């Protein structure tokens, strides 16, 4: 991973190993090039035609729909995630370990599976309507459209805010709160003056993830029949509206960049106070049971409803349908195959980027590291569309092959591997590989025998996270999979498109089981504290 040959940056920064720099630059270029092709395709449309497409009423409506969706989902995630994090860290809530795990578990469930379940449960002629029919309830509130999309996306993205806020609450010095209380501040005033400034960066980070997910999600708006960016882009592409799909994709990327900018402004000063002793926890008293009820209600709606629907479908068996909708074990094998290949490839190509950023920080290494995050910030439907254009024009030998599909996954989820690896490299004392060098080891030998074993937990945790998210990825899979190649998510989507929701039970349950195992590996390797 290192080499004797060095190159000095022009402004006195740390010397950059030439081999690592070239490898990191190649990875960064591979991530960015397909998206540049998308920009070129948009420029080919022409200014007047582009302006006409972007200003027509339907396009404006899509923009407003997506904006409202993101704002409502983000606000709802903060409203759920922050109180739940506070309850599990700073109060005497009973069974806090149990509630911490249960509240975080909805992150394992893909939002499109949640959307399936909620449509089946609360849609027209759904399970709950049939149960309430003897009581004279002939219809339930409409689940389709904006309300359903906001509900489902909130339930499966609020754990982002919960996890980041909880980590901040556990690391802050709570004696500051006790000091504020001794100065006659009420609990509310102490929370406002002390706690909020300390956790604001973490809340903003979680809210950013929730906002980006809501903006980039394809399955939920499609199932809920809500015209957000992702659904309209996919429909336009399928109906040969290439110009409209391209321009909407660039508009979606622009909104994504705007969200990133706003988040950096809201986050403010990231300095936090750590290292102090833990102060006293807040006693809930008579609010203990309402707090338990609040946590139980959120967990029940997010977990029990989809699992109950899926298990009901599984227990009842699926109706007779055409052979094309019958589940085949090879679908699970295909999903595991491409997810494992992506996890291995992302970890391998992420190693030089993470090592260079951690051990040789400079403007160059920072640019290369940040470039790898472009694919994660870009929605899967946009990345898939960019690679369709790029592959069909310049990479025809691998177009509609597993190689291009895995390449898309690597671009999409590379930051998860890079982030985990970089954090692991930073935790390794540089004196240890240097000591190996003095004993005669080569730079690569010291890396293999000393550094790599020490970063193995972070490497496995990052690989497991890439594996988990690849298994759940829907739009890129639909756009780039080879003809005849079916996975768990494509079979679930086929069942939805055909109107046979029951056919999704087996692949959905398998997907949740594998996702749960991946989450277990992440928790084990990363040492996530749920106490």
C-alpha positions as CSV (number, residue, x, y, z in Angstrom):
1,X,0.0,0.0,0.0
2,X,3.0,2.3,0.3
3,X,6.0,2.8,-1.9
4,X,9.5,4.2,-1.5
5,X,8.9,6.7,-4.3
6,X,7.5,10.0,-3.0
7,X,6.4,13.2,-4.6
8,X,6.4,16.6,-2.8
9,X,3.3,18.8,-3.0
10,X,3.9,22.3,-4.1
11,X,2.9,24.0,-0.8
12,X,4.9,22.1,1.7
13,X,2.2,19.6,2.6
14,X,3.0,16.0,3.6
15,X,4.8,14.0,0.9
16,X,2.4,11.9,-1.2
17,X,3.3,8.3,-2.1
18,X,3.2,8.2,-5.9
19,X,1.6,4.8,-6.2
20,X,-1.2,5.6,-3.7
21,X,-1.8,8.9,-5.3
22,X,-2.2,7.5,-8.7
23,X,-4.4,4.7,-7.5
24,X,-6.6,7.1,-5.5
25,X,-6.9,9.4,-8.5
26,X,-7.9,6.6,-10.7
27,X,-10.7,5.6,-8.3
28,X,-11.9,9.2,-8.1
29,X,-11.9,9.5,-11.9
30,X,-13.9,6.3,-12.3
31,X,-16.6,7.6,-9.9
32,X,-16.9,11.0,-11.7
33,X,-16.7,10.1,-15.4
34,X,-20.2,8.5,-15.8
35,X,-21.8,11.6,-14.3
36,X,-19.9,13.9,-16.7
37,X,-21.4,12.0,-19.5
38,X,-24.8,12.8,-18.1
39,X,-23.9,16.5,-18.2
40,X,-22.8,16.2,-21.8
41,X,-26.1,14.5,-22.7
42,X,-28.0,17.4,-21.1
43,X,-25.9,20.0,-23.0
44,X,-26.7,18.2,-26.3
45,X,-30.4,19.0,-25.7
46,X,-29.9,22.7,-26.5
47,X,-30.6,25.7,-24.3
48,X,-34.0,26.7,-25.6
49,X,-35.4,23.1,-25.6
50,X,-33.9,22.5,-22.1
51,X,-35.5,25.7,-20.8
52,X,-38.9,24.7,-22.3
53,X,-38.7,21.3,-20.7
54,X,-37.7,22.6,-17.3
55,X,-40.3,25.3,-17.1
56,X,-43.4,23.4,-18.3
57,X,-46.0,23.0,-15.5
58,X,-45.5,19.2,-15.1
59,X,-41.8,19.7,-14.4
60,X,-42.4,22.5,-11.9
61,X,-45.0,20.3,-10.2
62,X,-42.4,17.5,-9.9
63,X,-39.9,19.9,-8.3
64,X,-42.5,21.2,-5.8
65,X,-43.7,17.7,-5.0
66,X,-40.1,16.5,-4.3
67,X,-39.4,19.6,-2.2
68,X,-42.5,19.2,0.0
69,X,-41.7,15.5,0.4
70,X,-38.1,16.1,1.5
71,X,-39.1,18.9,3.9
72,X,-41.9,16.9,5.6
73,X,-39.9,13.7,5.9
74,X,-36.9,15.5,7.3
75,X,-39.0,17.4,9.9
76,X,-40.8,14.2,10.9
77,X,-37.6,12.3,11.3
78,X,-36.1,14.9,13.6
79,X,-39.4,15.0,15.5
80,X,-39.2,11.2,16.1
81,X,-35.4,10.6,16.2
82,X,-34.4,13.3,18.7
83,X,-36.9,12.5,21.4
84,X,-36.3,8.7,21.1
85,X,-32.5,9.3,21.3
86,X,-33.0,11.4,24.4
87,X,-35.2,8.8,26.0
88,X,-32.7,6.0,25.5
89,X,-29.7,8.0,26.7
90,X,-30.7,10.7,29.2
91,X,-33.7,9.3,31.0
92,X,-34.4,6.3,33.3
93,X,-36.6,4.6,30.6
94,X,-36.9,0.9,31.4
95,X,-35.2,-1.7,29.2
96,X,-33.2,1.0,27.3
97,X,-31.0,-1.6,25.6
98,X,-34.1,-3.3,24.2
99,X,-35.7,-0.1,23.0
100,X,-32.4,1.1,21.4
101,X,-32.2,-2.0,19.2
102,X,-35.9,-2.1,18.4
103,X,-36.0,1.6,17.5
104,X,-32.9,1.3,15.2
105,X,-34.2,-1.9,13.4
106,X,-36.5,-0.2,10.8
107,X,-33.2,0.8,9.1
108,X,-32.9,-2.8,8.0
109,X,-36.3,-2.7,6.1
110,X,-36.1,-1.3,2.6
111,X,-38.7,1.5,2.3
112,X,-40.3,-0.1,-0.8
113,X,-41.1,-3.2,1.2
114,X,-42.6,-1.0,3.8
115,X,-44.6,0.7,1.1
116,X,-45.8,-2.7,-0.1
117,X,-47.0,-3.6,3.3
118,X,-48.7,-0.3,4.1
119,X,-50.6,-0.4,0.7
120,X,-51.7,-3.9,1.5
121,X,-52.7,-3.1,5.0
122,X,-54.3,0.4,4.6
123,X,-55.1,0.6,0.9
124,X,-58.5,0.1,-0.8
125,X,-59.7,-3.4,0.2
126,X,-56.7,-3.8,2.4
127,X,-56.3,-6.0,5.5
128,X,-57.4,-3.4,8.0
129,X,-60.4,-2.3,6.0
130,X,-61.6,-5.9,5.7
131,X,-61.1,-6.3,9.5
132,X,-63.1,-3.1,10.2
133,X,-65.9,-3.8,7.7
134,X,-68.1,-5.7,10.2
135,X,-68.0,-2.6,12.3
136,X,-69.4,-0.5,9.5
137,X,-66.1,1.1,8.4
138,X,-66.4,1.1,4.6
139,X,-63.2,3.0,3.8
140,X,-60.0,4.3,5.4
141,X,-58.1,7.5,4.7
142,X,-56.3,7.5,1.4
143,X,-52.8,5.9,1.7
144,X,-51.6,6.9,-1.8
145,X,-50.0,10.1,-2.7
146,X,-48.1,12.5,-0.4
147,X,-49.4,11.3,3.0
148,X,-48.4,7.7,2.3
149,X,-45.0,8.6,0.9
150,X,-44.2,10.8,3.9
151,X,-45.4,8.2,6.4
152,X,-43.4,5.3,4.9
153,X,-40.2,7.3,4.3
154,X,-40.3,8.7,7.8
155,X,-40.7,5.3,9.4
156,X,-37.7,3.9,7.6
157,X,-35.3,6.9,7.7
158,X,-35.8,8.4,11.2
159,X,-33.2,5.9,12.6
160,X,-30.6,8.0,10.8
161,X,-31.4,10.9,13.1
162,X,-31.9,8.6,16.1
163,X,-28.4,6.9,15.8
164,X,-26.4,10.1,15.1
165,X,-28.2,12.0,17.9
166,X,-27.8,9.2,20.4
167,X,-24.1,9.0,19.7
168,X,-23.8,12.8,20.4
169,X,-25.8,12.5,23.6
170,X,-23.6,9.7,24.9
171,X,-20.4,11.6,24.2
172,X,-21.3,15.0,25.6
173,X,-20.3,16.1,29.1
174,X,-23.6,16.1,31.0
175,X,-22.1,17.9,34.0
176,X,-22.7,21.1,31.9
177,X,-26.4,20.3,32.2
178,X,-26.1,19.8,35.9
179,X,-24.3,23.1,36.2
180,X,-27.1,24.9,34.3
181,X,-29.6,23.4,36.6
182,X,-27.7,24.7,39.6
183,X,-28.0,28.2,38.1
184,X,-31.8,27.8,38.4
185,X,-32.4,26.9,34.7
186,X,-35.4,24.6,34.2
187,X,-34.9,21.3,32.3
188,X,-36.3,22.9,29.2
189,X,-34.0,25.9,29.4
190,X,-31.0,23.7,30.1
191,X,-31.9,21.5,27.1
192,X,-32.2,24.6,24.9
193,X,-29.0,26.4,26.1
194,X,-26.7,23.4,26.6
195,X,-27.9,20.2,25.0
196,X,-29.1,21.6,21.6
197,X,-25.9,23.4,20.7
198,X,-24.0,20.2,21.6
199,X,-26.1,17.8,19.5
200,X,-27.0,20.1,16.6
201,X,-24.1,18.9,14.3
202,X,-25.2,15.2,14.9
203,X,-28.9,16.1,14.3
204,X,-28.0,17.9,11.2
205,X,-25.9,14.9,10.0
206,X,-28.8,12.5,10.6
207,X,-31.3,14.9,9.0
208,X,-29.0,15.2,6.0
209,X,-29.1,11.4,5.5
210,X,-32.8,11.3,5.9
211,X,-33.3,14.2,3.4
212,X,-31.0,12.6,0.8
213,X,-32.8,9.3,1.2
214,X,-36.2,10.9,0.8
215,X,-35.0,12.7,-2.3
216,X,-33.3,9.7,-3.9
217,X,-35.8,7.0,-3.0
218,X,-37.5,5.5,-6.0
219,X,-39.6,2.6,-4.7
220,X,-41.8,4.4,-2.2
221,X,-43.0,7.3,-4.5
222,X,-43.6,4.8,-7.3
223,X,-45.7,2.5,-5.1
224,X,-47.5,5.4,-3.5
225,X,-48.2,6.9,-7.0
226,X,-46.6,10.2,-6.1
227,X,-44.8,12.1,-8.8
228,X,-41.4,12.8,-7.2
229,X,-38.2,13.2,-9.2
230,X,-37.2,9.6,-9.1
231,X,-40.5,8.2,-10.3
232,X,-40.9,10.6,-13.1
233,X,-37.3,10.1,-14.3
234,X,-37.8,6.3,-14.4
235,X,-41.1,6.7,-16.2
236,X,-39.7,9.1,-18.8
237,X,-36.7,6.9,-19.5
238,X,-39.0,3.9,-19.9
239,X,-41.2,5.8,-22.4
240,X,-38.2,7.0,-24.4
241,X,-38.3,10.5,-23.0
242,X,-34.5,10.7,-22.9
243,X,-34.1,14.4,-22.9
244,X,-36.6,14.9,-20.1
245,X,-35.1,12.2,-18.0
246,X,-31.6,13.6,-18.4
247,X,-32.7,17.2,-17.5
248,X,-34.7,16.0,-14.5
249,X,-31.7,14.0,-13.4
250,X,-29.5,17.1,-13.5
251,X,-32.1,19.1,-11.6
252,X,-32.3,16.3,-9.0
253,X,-28.5,16.4,-8.6
254,X,-28.7,20.2,-8.2
255,X,-31.3,19.8,-5.4
256,X,-29.0,17.3,-3.8
257,X,-26.1,19.7,-3.8
258,X,-28.4,22.4,-2.4
259,X,-29.4,20.1,0.5
260,X,-25.7,19.4,1.2
261,X,-25.0,23.2,1.3
262,X,-27.9,23.9,3.6
263,X,-26.9,21.1,6.0
264,X,-23.4,22.6,6.3
265,X,-24.9,25.9,7.2
266,X,-27.3,24.5,9.7
267,X,-24.7,22.3,11.3
268,X,-22.6,25.3,12.3
269,X,-19.7,24.8,14.7
270,X,-18.9,21.1,15.1
271,X,-17.0,21.5,18.3
272,X,-18.4,19.4,21.1
273,X,-17.4,18.9,24.7
274,X,-16.4,15.4,25.5
275,X,-14.5,13.6,28.2
276,X,-16.5,14.8,31.2
277,X,-18.2,12.5,33.6
278,X,-21.7,11.3,33.1
279,X,-24.3,13.4,35.0
280,X,-27.5,12.3,36.5
281,X,-30.2,11.0,34.2
282,X,-33.7,12.5,34.0
283,X,-36.3,10.7,36.0
284,X,-39.5,10.3,34.0
285,X,-41.8,9.7,36.9
286,X,-45.4,9.6,35.8
287,X,-44.2,10.1,32.2
288,X,-42.6,6.7,32.2
289,X,-45.5,4.9,30.7
290,X,-46.3,7.5,28.0
291,X,-42.6,7.3,27.0
292,X,-42.8,3.5,26.7
293,X,-46.0,3.8,24.8
294,X,-44.4,6.3,22.4
295,X,-41.4,4.1,21.7
296,X,-43.6,1.0,21.4
297,X,-46.0,2.8,19.0
298,X,-43.2,3.8,16.6
299,X,-41.6,0.4,16.7
300,X,-45.0,-1.3,16.2
301,X,-46.0,0.8,13.2
302,X,-42.5,0.5,11.6
303,X,-41.8,-3.2,12.3
304,X,-45.0,-5.1,13.3
305,X,-47.1,-3.9,10.3
306,X,-44.7,-4.9,7.5
307,X,-43.6,-8.1,9.3
308,X,-47.2,-9.0,10.1
309,X,-48.3,-8.5,6.4
310,X,-45.4,-10.5,5.0
311,X,-45.9,-13.4,7.5
312,X,-49.6,-13.4,6.7
313,X,-48.9,-13.7,3.0
314,X,-46.4,-16.4,3.7
315,X,-48.7,-18.4,6.0
316,X,-51.6,-18.2,3.6
317,X,-49.5,-19.2,0.6
318,X,-49.4,-17.4,-2.7
319,X,-52.2,-17.7,-5.2
320,X,-51.6,-19.6,-8.4
321,X,-50.0,-17.4,-11.0
322,X,-47.9,-17.8,-14.1
323,X,-44.6,-19.6,-13.8
324,X,-42.8,-16.3,-14.4
325,X,-43.9,-15.0,-11.0
326,X,-42.9,-18.1,-9.1
327,X,-40.0,-17.5,-6.7
328,X,-36.8,-19.3,-7.5
329,X,-33.8,-19.9,-5.1
330,X,-31.5,-18.5,-7.7
331,X,-32.9,-15.0,-7.1
332,X,-31.4,-15.1,-3.6
333,X,-28.2,-16.5,-4.9
334,X,-27.9,-13.8,-7.5
335,X,-28.5,-11.1,-4.9
336,X,-25.9,-12.5,-2.6
337,X,-23.5,-12.9,-5.5
338,X,-23.6,-9.3,-6.7
339,X,-23.7,-7.9,-3.1
340,X,-20.6,-9.9,-2.1
341,X,-18.8,-8.9,-5.3
342,X,-19.6,-5.3,-4.7
343,X,-18.5,-5.5,-1.0
344,X,-15.2,-7.0,-2.0
345,X,-14.6,-4.6,-4.9
346,X,-15.6,-1.5,-2.9
347,X,-13.3,-2.5,0.0
348,X,-10.4,-3.2,-2.4
349,X,-10.6,0.1,-4.3
350,X,-11.4,2.0,-1.2
351,X,-8.2,0.9,0.5
352,X,-5.8,3.3,-1.3
353,X,-8.2,6.3,-1.0
354,X,-8.8,5.7,2.7
355,X,-5.1,5.0,3.5
356,X,-3.9,8.1,1.6
357,X,-6.5,10.3,3.3
358,X,-5.7,9.0,6.8
359,X,-1.9,8.7,6.6
360,X,-1.0,11.5,4.1
361,X,-3.6,14.3,4.6
362,X,-3.3,17.0,1.9
363,X,-5.5,18.9,-0.5
364,X,-4.9,16.2,-3.1
365,X,-5.9,13.3,-0.8
366,X,-8.9,15.3,0.4
367,X,-10.1,16.0,-3.1
368,X,-9.8,12.3,-4.0
369,X,-11.7,11.2,-0.9
370,X,-14.5,13.7,-1.4
371,X,-14.8,12.6,-5.0
372,X,-15.7,9.1,-3.9
373,X,-18.8,10.6,-2.1
374,X,-20.3,11.9,-5.3
375,X,-21.9,8.5,-6.2
376,X,-23.5,8.3,-2.8
377,X,-24.9,11.8,-3.0
378,X,-26.4,11.1,-6.4
379,X,-29.7,9.1,-6.4
380,X,-29.5,5.5,-7.7
381,X,-32.0,6.2,-10.6
382,X,-29.7,9.1,-11.8
383,X,-26.6,7.0,-11.5
384,X,-28.3,4.1,-13.4
385,X,-29.4,6.5,-16.1
386,X,-25.9,8.0,-16.4
387,X,-24.3,4.5,-16.8
388,X,-27.0,3.5,-19.3
389,X,-25.9,6.4,-21.5
390,X,-22.2,5.9,-20.8
391,X,-22.3,2.1,-21.2
392,X,-24.3,2.1,-24.4
393,X,-22.0,4.7,-26.1
394,X,-18.5,4.0,-24.7
395,X,-18.5,0.7,-22.8
396,X,-20.5,-1.6,-25.1
397,X,-18.5,-4.7,-24.2
398,X,-19.7,-4.6,-20.6
399,X,-23.1,-2.9,-21.2
400,X,-25.9,-5.1,-19.8
401,X,-23.5,-7.3,-18.0
402,X,-22.8,-8.0,-14.3
403,X,-19.6,-6.0,-14.6
404,X,-21.4,-2.8,-15.2
405,X,-24.0,-3.6,-12.6
406,X,-21.3,-4.2,-9.9
407,X,-19.5,-1.0,-11.1
408,X,-22.6,1.0,-10.5
409,X,-23.0,-0.5,-7.0
410,X,-19.3,0.3,-6.2
411,X,-19.7,3.9,-7.3
412,X,-23.0,4.2,-5.3
413,X,-21.7,2.7,-2.0
414,X,-17.9,3.2,-2.1
415,X,-18.1,6.0,0.6
416,X,-19.4,3.5,3.1
417,X,-16.2,1.4,2.7
418,X,-13.9,4.5,2.5
419,X,-15.4,6.1,5.6
420,X,-15.1,2.9,7.7
421,X,-11.6,2.2,6.5
422,X,-10.4,5.8,7.0
423,X,-11.7,5.8,10.6
424,X,-9.9,2.5,11.2
425,X,-6.6,3.7,9.8
426,X,-6.7,6.8,12.0
427,X,-7.0,4.5,15.1
428,X,-3.8,2.7,14.3
429,X,-0.7,4.1,15.9
430,X,1.7,5.0,13.1
431,X,4.6,3.9,15.3
432,X,3.6,0.3,14.9
433,X,4.2,-0.1,11.2
434,X,7.3,2.0,11.6
435,X,8.6,-0.4,14.1
436,X,8.0,-3.2,11.7
437,X,10.0,-1.3,9.1
438,X,13.0,-1.0,11.4
439,X,12.9,-4.8,11.8
440,X,13.3,-5.2,8.1
441,X,9.8,-5.3,6.7
442,X,9.1,-3.6,3.4
443,X,6.3,-0.9,3.4
444,X,3.9,-3.4,1.8
445,X,4.9,-6.1,4.3
446,X,4.4,-3.8,7.2
447,X,1.0,-2.9,5.9
448,X,0.0,-6.6,5.4
449,X,1.4,-7.9,8.7
450,X,0.7,-5.0,11.1
451,X,-1.8,-2.4,9.8
452,X,-4.2,-4.7,8.0
453,X,-4.9,-7.0,10.9
454,X,-5.5,-3.9,13.1
455,X,-8.1,-2.4,10.7
456,X,-9.8,-5.7,10.0
457,X,-12.8,-4.9,12.2
458,X,-13.5,-1.7,10.3
459,X,-12.8,-3.4,7.0
460,X,-15.4,-6.1,7.7
461,X,-17.9,-3.6,9.1
462,X,-17.6,-1.4,6.0
463,X,-17.9,-4.4,3.7
464,X,-21.0,-5.6,5.6
465,X,-22.6,-2.2,5.2
466,X,-21.9,-2.2,1.5
467,X,-23.3,-5.7,1.3
468,X,-26.4,-4.6,3.1
469,X,-27.1,-1.6,1.0
470,X,-26.4,-3.4,-2.3
471,X,-28.9,-6.1,-1.4
472,X,-31.6,-3.4,-1.0
473,X,-30.7,-1.2,-4.0
474,X,-33.7,-1.0,-6.4
475,X,-33.4,1.6,-9.2
476,X,-29.8,0.9,-10.3
477,X,-30.6,-2.8,-10.4
478,X,-33.7,-2.3,-12.5
479,X,-31.9,-0.1,-15.0
480,X,-28.6,-2.0,-15.4
481,X,-29.2,-5.7,-14.7
482,X,-28.5,-8.0,-17.6
483,X,-31.5,-9.4,-19.5
484,X,-32.9,-12.4,-17.6
485,X,-30.9,-11.7,-14.4
486,X,-33.3,-11.7,-11.5
487,X,-32.6,-10.8,-7.9
488,X,-34.7,-10.5,-4.7
489,X,-35.5,-6.9,-5.3
490,X,-36.3,-7.3,-9.0
491,X,-38.7,-10.2,-8.2
492,X,-40.3,-8.1,-5.5
493,X,-40.7,-5.3,-8.0
494,X,-42.1,-7.6,-10.7
495,X,-44.7,-8.9,-8.2
496,X,-45.7,-5.3,-7.4
497,X,-46.0,-4.4,-11.1
498,X,-48.1,-7.5,-11.8
499,X,-50.4,-6.7,-8.8
500,X,-49.6,-10.0,-7.0
501,X,-48.3,-8.6,-3.6
502,X,-48.3,-12.1,-2.1
503,X,-45.6,-13.2,-4.5
504,X,-43.2,-10.7,-2.7
505,X,-43.5,-12.5,0.7
506,X,-40.7,-15.0,0.3
507,X,-38.1,-12.8,-1.3
508,X,-38.9,-9.9,1.1
509,X,-38.5,-12.1,4.1
510,X,-35.2,-13.5,2.8
511,X,-34.0,-10.0,2.1
512,X,-34.9,-8.9,5.7
513,X,-33.2,-11.9,7.1
514,X,-30.0,-11.3,5.2
515,X,-30.1,-7.6,6.0
516,X,-30.5,-8.4,9.7
517,X,-27.4,-10.7,9.6
518,X,-25.5,-7.9,7.9
519,X,-26.6,-5.4,10.5
520,X,-25.4,-7.9,13.2
521,X,-22.0,-8.0,11.6
522,X,-21.8,-4.2,11.5
523,X,-22.8,-3.9,15.2
524,X,-20.3,-6.6,16.2
525,X,-17.4,-5.3,14.2
526,X,-17.9,-1.6,14.8
527,X,-18.7,-2.1,18.5
528,X,-21.9,-0.1,18.5
529,X,-22.8,0.6,22.0
530,X,-26.5,0.0,22.8
531,X,-26.3,0.3,26.5
